Amino acid sequence: MKKFVLITGASGGIGRMLSKKLAEEGYSLYLHYHKNKKSISELLSELQKYSGEFIPIEADLSSADGYRKVVSNIFSLDGIIHNSGMSHSGLLLDLEQDEAEKLIRTHVTSPLLMTKELLPKLLSKNEGNIVVITSIWGQTGAANEVAYSTVKGAQISFVKALSKEVALNGIRVNGVAPGAIQTPMMSSYSEEDIAFIEEEIPMGRLGKPENVAETVSFLLSPKASYITGQIISVNGGWYT
């Protein structure tokens, strides 16, 4: 029987690697994206060699009703990976209200309401997995990224609370907190900035998207059957 997993933000660096890893393992996937249609088209082409079903869903999760568009396209479901996100840097003093609202909707409100709407599909099977891709900054906070740290911290609380609420229903809820990962989101950093970051990381290098994908794969697997409510750090020892 096919197992279906929803991946939000599937067109991004981590999302694409998650999609490839889970497709390789035999999952069928709902692939959410917003603006990057070219990336999702390329991904669908790459996934053709696998036996699963791969269904693209376009929706803006920073809008008030974007999550409803995703929910309306979901049928059978065995897992959710909340990976969609947007970066934001700058002093809190300079934060605009619309920026704050988009960050909150993308990282908190949409995942919260989407999970609420989709949870009955997992409850009906008395099993399932929810994984949230949060951030090192949700764990320790970052100056000049106060708003981003705030929403990522909220995701961590969501994981811890929901995991307790659905544990007896056979549903596990965990989070993965990447550190600095080699994705297009790092393109705004100069070579000098990246070298400085690498010096701060005990392992001396940036992570790769596959490091995150392997961790998510483990959390979805029976090998993690007694793990729930946890935030797994994938950061090379940058924050412990």
N, C-alpha and C positions, 0 to 999 in steps of 0.2 A: 504494500500500500504506500502510495506517495505521501511524503511529509512536506508540508508547505510552510515556508518561513517568509515573513515580511521583513524586508530590509529598507529602512528609510535612508535617504541620502546615498543611494546606491551608485550614483554617478561620480562621487568624489573618490579621492585616493584610497582611503580606508574602505569605503563602501564597495568599490570595484573589487578589491582584494578579498573582502568578505564574500562577495557574490561568487567569485571564482572558486574559493576554497569550499564553500558549501555545495556548489553545483558539482564539484569533483566528488564530494562525499555522497551524492545522490539526492540532495534536497531539490524540491521545486521551489521557485522563488517568486514573490511579488517584489518588483524592483521600483521603488519610489524614486522620483527625481523631480526637480523643479525646472530650472532653466537649461540645463546642459543636455539637450536632446542628442547632440552629436556623441557625447560620451556614452550615453545609455544605448545608442544605436550600435556603437562599436562594441560595447559590452555584450549586447544580445548576440552579435555576430560571433564573438569569442566563445559564447556559451553553447553554441549550436552543436558542439561535439559531445555534449553531455545529454543524458536521457531524460532529464526533468523538464517540467513546464516552466517557462520564464515569462512573466507577465509584467510589462511596464505600466506604471501608474504616475501620471503627472499631477502634482498638486503643490501649492504654495503653503507650507506649514507656518509661515510667518503671518498669514492672514487668519481672521477669526474663524472661518469655516473651512479652511484648507483640509483639516483632518477628516472632515466628513466625506470628502471626495475619495480619500484613501479607503476609508471604512466601507464605502458603498461598492468598492471593487474587490473586496475580500470575501472569499467563500470558505472553503476548507482551510483550517489554520492550525499549526502545531507550535509556532514560535514567532516572537517579535524581536527584532533588533532595532532599537532606537538609536540611529546613527546620524540622522540629519542634524546639521548645525551650521552656525555662522560665527565667524570670529569677530571680535571687537576689541580694539585697544584705544586707549586715551584716558585722560584724567576724568574722574567722576564729575568734576566741576564743568566739564565740557559736554557731558552726556545730554543728548536731546531726548525728549519724551518719546518720539516715534522710534528712535533707536532702541530705547529701553523696552518698549512694547513689543517690537519685533523679536528681540532677544528672548523675552519671556515667553511669547507665544511659540517660538520655534523650539526652545529647549525645555519648556515646562508645561505650558497649557496644552499644546497640541499632543505631546506624548501622553499626558495625563488623561485627556479626554478620549484619545484614540484607544488607549489601553482599556478604559472603562467600557467603550463600545464593543471592543473585540474580545474582552475577557470571557463572555459567555461561550464563545466558540472553544476556548481552552477548557473551561469548566465542564462543558458537556462531555469532554473526553477524559476528564479527571487526570490530565497530565498536560505538560507544556513547559515552555521556557520563555522567559523575557530577559533580554540582555540590554543594558543601557551603556552606550559609549559615552562616558563622561570625560573628565580631564584631571590631570595633576593639579590644575588650578582650583578645581572644586574641592580638593583635599587640603591644600595649603594656602591658597589665595595668592594673588599676584598684584603688586603695585602696577598702576597703569592699565590694569585689566579687571577692575573692581566689578563692573557689570557682568562680564563674562564669568568671572569666578563665582559670582552670586548664583547665576542660573545653573552652573555646573554643580555647585554645592547643593542646590535644590534637587537635582537629579539623584544625588547620592542619598539624600533623605527619602526620596521616592522609593528607591531600591530597598532600603532598609525597612521601611514601613510596609510596603506592599508584600514583600517576601513573607512577613509574619501573617498577613491577612489571608494569603492563599496557600500557605504551606500544606495544610491538611487536605487541600484539593489536588495535591500532586503537581502543583505548578511551582517551579523554581524561578527566582528573580535575582539576578546578579548584575554587577556593573564592571566595566573595564575602564580604567583610568590611564590613558596613554600620556606619556611625557612628550618630548619633542620627536615627532615622527616625520620621515621624509615624504611629504605630500605637497601638492600645490599650495596648501595653506602656508607653507614655510617660504614661499617664493618672495614674500615681501621683506624677508630678512636679507641683509647683505652678507657677503662671505665672511666679513669680520664679525658680524653678529653671531653667525652660526659657529664660527671657531670659538667664540667666547662661551657659547652655550655648551659646546662639546667639552670644553675645559671644566665646566661645572659638573658635568655628568660623570659619576665614578667610572662607568664603563668606557668613557672617552669618545662616544660616537652617538649619532642620532639613531633612533629606532627605525624599523621598516614596517610598512603596512602589513606584511605577512606576520610580523610578531603579534600584532593585534588580532589578525584573523585566526591564527593558531590558538590563541587564548579563548576566543569566542567559540571556536570549534570544540575545544575541550569542555567549556561550560555547557554546551548543548548536548554533550555526549553522556552515555550512562556512566562513564568514568567519574563524572562530577555529580552523581546522583544524591550525594549527601551534602552538597554545597549549595547554600542559598543565603541571600542577604549580605553577600560579600562584595567588596570592591577590590578587584585584582589590579594592582599597579603594574603597568608595562612601561617602565621609565628608565631602565638602566641604572637604578639606584639613586636617581636624582632626588627623590623624596622618599623617605622610609618611615 
